[in-house]
Amino acid sequence: MPVRCRDGHVFTTVWVPGISFKAIRLGPVRFQWCPVGEHRTFVTLVPWSRLRPEERWMAAHNHDSRMP
């Protein structure tokens, strides 16, 4: 699923509602590593349909780590 961090970076992550192995869940927001900006930050889900073409490319080419 694509997510956006507070700095606006877009990347994909595994997002299973109610379960989190590599992030701290805070309702619809998670605190986790952003591989684009190389920092820990809050991220939120972004539907693919709401991403601009360049953001879709960024999300498709930037993934967080699969599992800790």
N, C-alpha and C positions, 0 to 999 in steps of 0.2 A: 504494500500500500504506500502511496506517496504521502510524505509528511513535509511540513515546513517548520523550520526552527525560528526562533525569535529574530534572528538576523536576516531572515528571508531565504535562507538556503533550502533547496528542495532535494530530497533523496528518498529512496525507498527503504522500508523496514518491514519486519514481520509484525503485524498488529492483530492480536487475537483479543477480542473483548473479554475483559475480566481476568486475563492471564498476562503476566509479564515476567520474563526471565532476565532481561538485561536493561530494564528501565524502572523508574519509580512512577507508579500510576497516581495521578491526581485528577480523577474524573476523566474528562475527555482530553486531558493534557498529560504528557509524559515527560519526565526528565531523563534525558539520555544523551549519548555521544552523537555529535554531528560530524560525519566524515568529510563533509565539504569544507566547513570552517575549522575543523579539528578542535572542537571545544564541546563542553557539556552545556546543554541548554534545554529549554522547554520546547516540545514539538507538539503539533496538532495534525490530525489527518486532513488531507486535501483531496477531494474527488478529482479523478483524472480530467473530468469535463471542465473543471474550473482552472486548469493549468493552461498557460499560453504554450505555444509550440516549443519555445526554447526551454521552458520549465519542464515540459514533458521529457525533452531530451536529457536535461540535467538529472531528473529523477530516474530515468531509465539507465543512466550511466554512473550513478552514485548510489551505492548500497552500504548500509551499515554492516557490521560483522554479523554473521549468521547466529552464532551462539557464543556466550562468554567462555 
